[in-house]
């Protein structure tokens, strides 16, 4: 049906936006766009039908939005009580979902549910007034953060003057024609991708004055000097924990990765690079083997910045040679630092200086890395405000396990707790 001549394409789009997105009544729209017209509401009704027929209005069914959990307030209180660096913990029970998914699908399903919950609970924090003009949101890549980027704009309050920035280069090369026959459909899942999705969704949702940055470079540079040059030229995060132009970050959203998980993108790269074509790949493969040979957890990453995971407290139920173990971690940590130094990625100082760091993670693959991250807050010197996790979004099973490990950690000897403290300081030191 051709639309009446008195309506322009811009007016038609405005009428559709006000009705379908803002929820305005047809009578209100008619009063504003057709003041004094007797049949205004009927005309607006026809406009809206035209908008659907001409695909100005389209419907998107987001099945993943149904993946939600039940907040468990007592578990949230326990987490904050146990881990003193946490300002908030958001714990959900997702066990009702487990029976609907195969075991190999569960980790991805869990993190979609966690990202959905993070989007739902973050609206209050994002609405807090900020001293600077811009609300700066920094975001990592990965399945969890890409999902969060899609839902955050829907739950955030009306915001204005927003800057969205990625926290690293991309690990996804785009050369899927070489391996496409072996894989199902894949998305980039890079920080750039998450940033552009978040900024686009914020803009489409009616938030105003949205800006974003893109790095447009691979995560791994050819050398430390090359990585430094790319960061200086193309990144809002700069060296030594600083931000371009004196910017600071209000909210950083990150996930957790672990190379023990077969679906981790870098774990896939290490499997494919059997010839050791990349020096970084060769180093990380050697680090993994050493850790496995010594019965220690495999490395993980935060926003694609690698870190070593410390052993669980139960590791010390038998007597260990602490000096030798500390020396081993020191050597491996130096090797990880060398890989990170050649990477276009944020450093720990950027998280420590952010107003709020949201860590969204759970499940058995990532819990060792998550525990190590939380331990930094427990072992930092008294009076030091810097922390790596401000708000944790996780599931009940992970929260319960983390709490048990924290109780076991508190019961360790002062020598072992001192060992943890020294290594946490070493693992999360910021490069100069």
Buried (B, 14 or more C-beta within 10 A) or exposed (E): EEBEEEBEEEBBBBBBBBBBEEEBEBEBBBBBBBEEBEEBBEBBBBBBEBBEEBEBBEEEEEEBBEBBBEBBEEBBEBBBEBBEBBEBBBBBBBEEBEEEBEEEEBBBBBBBBBBBBBBBBBBEBBEEEBEEEBBBBBBBBBBBBBBBBBBBBBBBEEBEBBBBBBBBBBBBEEEBEEEEEEEEEEEBBBBBBBBBBBBBBBBEBEBEEBEBBBBEBBBBBEEBEBBBEBBEEBBBBBBEBBBBEEBBBBBBBBBBBBBBBEEBBBBBBBEEBEEEEBBBBBBBBEBBEBBEEEEBBBBBBBBBBBBBBBBBBEBBEEEEEBEEBBEBBEEBBEBBBEBBBBBBBBBBBBBBBBBBBBBBBBBBBBBBBBBBBBBBBBBBEEEEEBBBBBBBBBBBBBBBBBBBBBEBBEEBEEEBBEBBBBBBEBBBEBEE
